[in-house]
Every structure is written in C-alpha cells, then in structure tokens.
C-alpha cells in the first residue's frame, strides 16, 4: 500500500526563546548527536515510508542544511525520498502558511496527483521512537477515514496538549485543546493518518488548523479513531520540557540507543573525544571532537565542545563548538553553538533575580517560562568573571561587558 508522508515543520517555537532565533524548532540539537527532525525521519525509514514531504516555513535554513538530499536516512532517491516544501507564489496572492491545515491545503496538488491510498501527517518537533506500521495496520482494520495517535501524560502537562477522550469502541469522542485541566489522561501526539481522498474532501480554503477545522467537526460523526501509543515519546515545546527530556536521557539512553532502531543523522566527521589527565566526567554524554580538561557532571556536550582546566559543568547542555574557559562554572544551563564563556565566568550559579543590568542582552518576554534554566544564545560571548543569574536568557550574538 502506497503511503504519502507529510511532516509539519513550520512552527516558530516561541517558548524555546533564544534556541529558535536562528533555526526551526525541528532543527534544534538533542541528545548530544541529533536534531529533533531525525527522530521523525528515522521512524519513517524504519517503518517503510519513503515518500516524504517536509512542510517548512520559519527559519528553514538550518533545517535545509541538515536534510539536504536526505542521504543519512537513505532518502536520496530518484523516485520518492524527501523534499522540503516552502510557501510559494502562484501569481494571484502570496502568504505564509496560516496553520497546519492551511499548509496541507496549499500543497493539495501533491495529494491530488499521488496514487497513495493513505496520507500520514506528522509533527516534526517531537522526540519519539514509533513503528508507524502498527498505526497503519490499526487504521486499515478499523476502516476509519482518520486515526489519531494518543498517549497517557502526566496531569501537570494537560494544559500543554490537546487532550482526548476515547470511547470503548475506539473512537475519539472529545478533544480539548490545551485545557487548564482534563478528566481524561490522554494527549494527542499530533500524529494523524488520513485516507487520501477523505483528506482532499475536507481540505477547504479558510480552514487553517487540523484540530479545530478538520478533526473536531468529525467527532460527532464518530469518524475519528484513536490509536494508543505506549512507547518512548518526549515533548520539547518549552525550555523546561526540553531540558528535562535531555536529563531523562542521561539515565535512560537505551530509549533511543536501540540496535534494531537506530536514529540516523548527519555526522560531524570529527576525531574522537579527548579527556585530559585533569578531567572528571560523570553520568554525561560527550560527543566526538570534544576536549575535556575540567569537570563535567550530569551534562550533554555536543561535537567540538572544549571544557578548559578547572571549569565545572553541572546539569547543563552545551551545543557544538562552544568553549568553557578556565575556572568557569555552569549549572542548569543551555549553551547554544559557538558560544565563548571566558575565564572564571559563572552561569546559573546565583539565584538572584536582579536582571536589570542585563536588559541590553536578555529576552524580555514576560510570559517566558525558563524553569530557572539559564540560556545563552548562539555566538554569544560571556566575559571573564561575569556571573549570569539563574533563569536568564541571553539573546544570540551578544557581546556582554562587565
């Protein structure tokens, strides 16, 4: 059975602040080696899905550079493979995708011209390991026009997801988008399987959102089946959720390090990591090309990171090619790519909330939830002896002064 896969990768990732200033949410590094999009693409390849279109819009450059022709995923093919689609001008009017359903509508010619029987619609900004064949077989057995994957989540997370109720007969009967609380423990995973012709029939101009404009009107007709997923799945939609998902990975790396289900990615081709006689590393992920001379605990270091002598890195995530200077200290921090932290600087050490002197450099969004985690944007420089308080977000490219 031919299946067309469409990956939605156009979100801005506003709640991830400085981490998405220069990249799409789907291109955020994760786990010391990967990008978020790698998990979705690897699941597709392992599940036998090879006709893949990525619908991109916001800051797509990093994503495009990472995907290229799709070779790491064996998707560089003459027929099928992976393509990145962006909004285009057709001669009458031009506008950005106004939502998930609108993105599908503006690419409906792909659906119309395809001989696929089913269309898999995926969110590209989640970290999970899933065999889509289980969902496909369930959908075929149910003979439903659309099936949604859902998973039980912690009650404290209900306000972050679309919460669903599934009847004993296997149909989704209620769908509440990000309610303050929910009597139902199941969250929609943003994974949808449509019969192709049915999807074409319900896509219309002005319908912008998959949930509100496509799914919810079908609930009363009992046309939406629910597929329960119990495997590894992490949401990384906010700074705290991204940080916590990374920390959980330190204790359970086997969740993504499966010999039978490798996560493919584009490698850096660097030399192996080097640990000097002064280094101390505990419960951490250290990627190729790193040079460790200091102390690293409960942390994730991406390729090419340098930790100088007497530096201490605790419960932190350091992206590629950043350098932590001699005697510097990091605690509960996320450091983006190519950041320089000079000698004896401190990040996340002090709990003071006196941010005023940093107003020139920091994210001023009053609604941003950092969970007390300090963020330093890409290509920033932290001068020697400067202490950055916990929870501060430094904008990319900042050249801070004492």
C-alpha positions in Angstrom: 0.0 0.0 0.0 1.4 3.4 -1.0 1.5 6.0 1.7 2.4 9.7 1.4 4.0 11.3 4.5 3.8 15.0 5.2 5.9 16.3 8.1 4.7 19.7 9.5 7.9 21.7 10.4 6.8 25.3 10.2 6.3 26.2 13.9 8.2 29.2 15.4 9.0 27.5 18.7 8.4 30.8 20.6 8.5 29.1 24.0 12.1 27.9 23.2 13.2 31.6 23.0 16.9 32.0 22.0 17.2 28.4 20.8 14.9 29.1 17.9 16.1 32.6 16.9 18.2 31.2 14.1 16.7 27.8 13.5 13.4 26.0 13.1 12.2 24.1 16.2 12.7 20.8 14.3 16.4 21.6 13.8 17.2 22.0 17.5 20.0 19.7 18.6 19.1 16.9 21.0 20.9 14.2 22.9 24.4 15.2 22.0 24.3 14.0 18.5 20.9 14.5 16.8 18.4 17.1 15.6 14.8 16.9 16.5 13.7 16.1 13.0 16.0 13.0 12.9 13.6 11.0 15.1 10.6 11.6 12.8 12.6 10.8 9.7 14.2 7.7 11.2 10.8 6.4 12.3 9.6 6.8 8.7 12.5 5.0 7.2 12.3 2.0 9.6 8.5 1.9 9.0 9.0 1.6 5.2 7.7 5.2 4.5 9.9 6.7 1.7 7.7 9.3 0.0 8.2 12.2 2.5 7.5 15.9 2.2 8.6 18.4 4.9 6.4 21.5 5.1 8.8 24.2 6.3 8.3 27.9 6.9 10.0 29.5 9.9 13.8 29.9 9.7 14.3 26.9 7.5 18.0 27.4 6.6 19.4 25.2 9.4 16.8 22.5 8.6 17.6 22.6 4.9 21.3 22.4 5.5 20.8 19.4 7.8 18.4 17.5 5.5 20.0 18.3 2.1 19.2 15.4 -0.2 18.4 13.0 2.7 21.4 10.7 2.3 21.9 9.9 6.0 18.3 8.5 6.0 18.7 6.7 2.7 16.2 9.1 1.2 18.4 10.4 -1.7 16.3 8.6 -4.3 15.3 9.2 -7.9 11.7 8.3 -7.0 10.3 9.1 -3.6 12.8 10.3 -1.0 12.5 13.5 1.0 11.7 17.0 -0.2 11.3 20.3 1.7 8.4 22.4 0.7 8.1 26.1 1.5 5.3 28.6 0.7 5.3 29.6 -2.9 3.8 32.4 -5.0 1.3 31.2 -7.7 0.6 34.6 -9.4 -2.6 35.6 -7.6 -1.8 36.1 -3.9 1.1 35.2 -1.7 1.0 34.5 2.0 2.6 32.3 4.6 1.0 29.0 5.8 -1.6 30.3 8.2 -1.8 27.0 10.1 -1.4 23.2 9.8 -4.5 22.6 7.7 -3.6 25.6 5.5 -0.2 24.1 4.9 -1.8 20.9 3.7 -4.3 22.8 1.6 -1.7 24.8 -0.3 0.1 21.5 -1.2 -3.1 19.7 -2.2 -1.8 19.2 -5.7 0.6 16.7 -4.3 -2.2 14.8 -2.7 -4.4 15.0 -5.8 -1.6 13.8 -8.1 -0.4 11.0 -5.8 -1.6 7.4 -6.2 -1.2 6.9 -2.4 -4.1 5.4 -0.6 -3.2 6.9 2.8 -1.6 10.2 4.0 0.5 10.2 7.2 0.6 13.7 8.7 3.3 14.1 11.4 4.6 16.8 13.7 8.3 17.1 13.2 9.1 18.7 16.5 8.8 15.7 18.9 11.3 13.2 20.1 10.0 9.6 20.0 10.5 6.1 18.7 7.5 4.7 16.9 6.8 2.0 14.4 4.2 3.6 12.2 3.2 0.2 10.7 1.3 -0.5 13.9 -0.7 2.6 13.4 -1.2 1.9 9.7 -2.4 -1.7 10.4 -4.8 -0.4 13.1 -6.2 2.2 10.7 -6.8 -0.3 8.0 -8.5 -2.8 10.4 -10.8 0.0 11.6 -11.6 1.2 8.1 -11.8 4.8 9.5 -11.2 7.9 7.4 -8.8 9.3 10.0 -6.9 7.9 13.0 -5.1 9.9 15.7 -2.3 8.6 17.9 -2.6 9.4 21.6 -0.6 8.7 24.8 -1.2 9.0 28.6 0.6 12.0 30.0 1.2 13.5 33.5 -1.7 15.6 34.8 0.7 18.5 35.2 1.2 18.6 31.4 -2.5 18.6 30.4 -2.5 22.4 29.7 0.2 21.9 27.1 -1.5 19.4 24.9 -4.7 18.6 23.1 -6.5 16.2 25.5 -8.7 13.5 24.1 -11.3 11.0 25.3 -11.5 7.7 23.5 -14.7 5.5 23.8 -14.7 1.8 24.4 -15.5 1.3 20.7 -12.2 3.0 19.8 -13.5 6.4 18.6 -12.3 9.8 19.8 -15.4 11.4 21.3 -13.9 14.6 22.8 -10.9 16.8 22.0 -10.0 19.7 24.3 -7.1 21.8 23.0 -4.8 22.8 25.9 -7.4 22.9 28.7 -6.3 24.1 32.2 -7.1 20.6 33.4 -8.7 17.5 31.9 -10.6 14.5 33.4 -9.0 12.4 30.6 -5.3 11.4 30.8 -4.6 11.0 27.1 -2.9 13.6 24.9 -3.0 13.8 21.1 0.5 13.3 19.7 -0.1 15.3 16.6 0.2 12.1 14.5 -2.6 11.7 12.1 -3.4 9.0 9.4 -5.9 10.0 6.7 -7.4 8.2 3.8 -6.1 10.3 0.9 -9.4 11.1 -0.8 -11.1 11.9 2.5 -8.4 14.4 3.4 -8.8 16.0 0.0 -12.6 16.2 0.5 -12.3 18.1 3.9 -9.5 20.5 2.9 -11.0 23.8 2.1 -9.9 27.5 1.8 -10.1 29.2 5.1 -9.6 26.1 7.2 -6.3 26.7 8.9 -5.9 24.3 11.8 -6.0 20.5 11.7 -7.6 20.1 15.1 -10.2 22.9 15.1 -11.1 22.9 11.5 -10.7 19.3 10.4 -10.8 16.9 13.4 -13.3 18.5 15.8 -16.2 18.7 13.2 -15.8 14.9 12.7 -16.1 13.8 16.3 -19.9 13.7 16.5 -20.0 11.6 13.4 -17.6 9.1 15.0 -15.2 9.2 12.1 -12.0 9.6 14.2 -10.4 6.5 15.5 -7.9 6.6 18.4 -4.6 4.6 18.5 -2.9 4.4 21.9 0.9 4.6 21.9 2.8 3.5 25.0 6.4 3.8 23.7 9.1 6.4 24.2 7.9 9.9 23.5 9.1 13.3 24.7 7.7 16.8 24.1 10.3 19.6 23.8 8.0 22.5 23.3 9.4 24.7 26.1 12.7 25.3 27.7 11.9 23.3 30.9 10.5 20.3 28.8 13.5 20.3 26.5 15.9 20.4 29.5 14.0 17.7 31.4 13.8 15.4 28.4 17.5 15.8 28.0 18.2 15.0 31.6 16.0 11.9 31.5 18.0 10.7 28.5 21.1 10.5 30.7 19.5 7.8 32.8 17.8 6.0 30.0 19.9 6.4 26.9 18.7 2.9 25.8 15.3 4.5 24.9 16.9 5.9 21.7 20.1 3.8 21.5 18.4 0.7 20.1 20.4 -1.6 17.7 17.2 -2.6 15.9 16.0 1.0 15.5 19.0 3.4 15.1 18.3 7.1 14.8 20.0 8.4 11.7 21.6 11.8 11.5 24.2 13.9 9.6 27.5 13.3 11.3 30.2 15.8 12.0 33.2 13.6 11.0 35.3 14.8 13.9 38.1 13.0 15.8 37.1 11.1 19.0 36.6 13.0 22.2 39.8 13.6 24.3 39.9 13.5 28.1 43.0 15.0 29.7 44.6 14.0 33.0 42.7 16.7 34.8 39.3 15.8 33.5 36.4 14.3 35.6 33.3 13.1 33.8 30.3 11.6 35.5 26.9 10.5 34.0 27.3 12.6 30.9 27.1 12.3 27.1 30.3 13.6 25.4 30.2 13.7 21.6 33.1 13.4 19.1 35.6 16.3 18.9 35.2 17.4 22.5 38.3 18.2 24.6 37.7 17.8 28.3 40.1 19.3 30.8 37.7 20.2 33.6 34.8 18.6 35.5 31.6 17.5 33.7 28.6 16.1 35.6 25.1 15.1 34.5 25.6 17.0 31.3 25.3 16.7 27.5 28.1 18.0 25.3 27.7 18.2 21.5 30.5 17.8 19.0 33.6 20.0 19.3 33.0 21.4 22.7 36.0 22.5 24.8 36.0 22.5 28.6 39.2 24.1 29.9 41.0 23.2 33.2 39.3 23.9 36.5 36.0 24.6 34.7 32.9 22.9 36.2 29.8 22.0 34.1 26.9 20.6 36.1 23.4 19.6 34.7 24.0 21.6 31.6 23.7 21.2 27.8 26.4 22.7 25.6 25.9 22.8 21.8 28.6 22.3 19.2 31.9 24.2 19.1 31.3 26.2 22.2 34.2 26.8 24.7 34.0 27.0 28.5 37.1 28.8 29.8 39.4 28.0 32.7 37.7 28.1 36.1 34.2 29.0 34.6 31.2 27.4 36.2 27.9 26.3 34.5 24.9 24.9 36.4 21.5 24.1 34.9 22.3 26.0 31.7 21.8 25.5 27.9 24.6 27.0 25.8 24.0 27.3 22.1 26.5 26.8 19.3 29.8 28.7 19.0 29.5 30.4 22.4 32.6 31.6 24.3 32.5 31.6 28.1 35.6 33.2 29.3 37.8 32.5 32.3 36.0 32.4 35.8 32.6 33.3 34.4 29.6 31.8 36.1 26.2 30.8 34.7 23.2 29.7 36.7 25.1 29.8 39.9 23.5 32.7 41.7 19.7 32.6 42.3 19.3 36.4 42.4 16.6 37.8 40.1 18.3 41.2 39.6 18.2 41.1 35.8 18.0 44.8 35.2 21.7 45.3 34.5 21.4 42.6 31.7 18.4 44.2 30.0 20.5 45.1 26.9 21.2 41.4 26.2 18.3 39.3 27.6 14.9 38.1 26.3 12.3 40.4 27.7 9.3 38.2 27.2 7.4 38.4 30.5 5.5 35.2 29.7 8.6 33.1 29.0 8.9 30.1 31.4 12.6 29.2 31.8 12.1 26.9 34.8 15.2 28.6 36.3 17.4 27.4 33.4 19.9 29.8 32.0 20.1 30.1 28.2 23.0 31.6 26.2 22.1 32.3 22.5 24.3 31.3 19.5 27.7 33.0 19.0 27.5 35.0 22.3 30.5 35.8 24.4 30.4 35.9 28.2 33.3 37.9 29.6 35.6 36.7 32.4 34.4 36.9 36.0 30.8 37.9 35.0 28.1 36.0 36.8 24.8 35.4 34.9 21.9 34.7 37.3 19.8 31.6 37.0 16.9 31.7 34.6 18.3 34.5 32.4 18.1 34.1 28.6 20.9 35.9 26.7 20.0 36.7 23.1 22.2 35.3 20.3 25.2 37.2 19.2 25.5 39.2 22.5 28.9 40.6 23.3 28.5 41.2 27.0 30.5 43.6 29.2 31.4 43.6 32.8 
